Amino acid sequence: MPIIVKKNKGESKDDIIGKFRRLCLEEDITEEVRKRTSYVKPSEKRYALKKIIVWRDKCRRKAKSSRRHDAR
């Protein structure tokens, strides 16, 4: 879907560029372009996925242990 930024009355060019940048950041467009332009080896993908899984597990354990202390 294209990003369209319309100029409102009293807005400068810098304001419009700022709106466009914010919309691009919200939609993660720059990250998607970066992913599509460069090749990532399958082993690097697996490593990154494993790293994310370990991080989530660590966060879940930390949250679980904090819940136990609150209950006492």
C-alpha positions in Angstrom: 0.0 0.0 0.0 1.5 3.4 -0.9 2.2 6.0 1.7 0.5 9.3 0.9 1.2 12.4 2.9 -1.0 15.4 2.1 0.0 19.0 2.9 -2.3 20.8 5.4 -2.6 24.5 5.6 0.4 26.1 7.3 2.7 23.1 7.1 6.3 23.5 5.8 8.2 21.0 3.7 10.1 19.9 6.8 6.8 19.0 8.5 5.7 16.9 5.6 9.1 15.1 5.4 8.8 14.4 9.2 5.3 12.9 8.7 6.6 10.7 5.9 9.5 9.5 8.0 7.3 8.7 10.9 4.9 6.7 8.7 7.9 4.8 7.2 9.1 4.0 10.7 5.7 2.8 11.8 5.3 0.5 8.8 8.9 -0.8 9.1 9.5 0.0 5.4 13.2 0.6 5.8 13.7 -2.7 7.6 11.8 -4.6 4.9 13.9 -2.9 2.2 17.1 -3.8 4.0 15.9 -7.4 4.3 15.0 -7.7 0.6 18.2 -6.1 -0.8 20.7 -8.2 1.0 21.1 -12.0 1.0 21.1 -13.6 4.4 22.5 -17.1 4.7 20.2 -19.8 6.0 22.5 -20.5 8.9 22.4 -16.8 9.9 18.6 -16.9 9.8 18.5 -19.9 12.1 21.0 -18.3 14.5 18.9 -15.1 14.7 15.7 -17.1 15.2 17.4 -19.2 18.0 18.6 -16.0 19.6 15.0 -14.6 19.7 13.6 -17.8 21.1 16.2 -17.8 23.9 15.5 -14.2 24.7 11.7 -14.8 24.9 12.3 -17.8 27.1 14.5 -15.7 29.4 11.8 -13.0 29.6 9.1 -15.5 30.4 11.1 -17.1 33.2 11.8 -13.7 34.7 8.1 -12.7 34.6 7.1 -16.1 36.0 9.5 -15.8 38.9 8.4 -12.2 39.7 4.8 -13.4 39.8 5.7 -16.0 42.5 7.2 -13.4 44.8 4.1 -11.1 44.4 1.8 -13.9 45.5 3.5 -14.3 48.9 
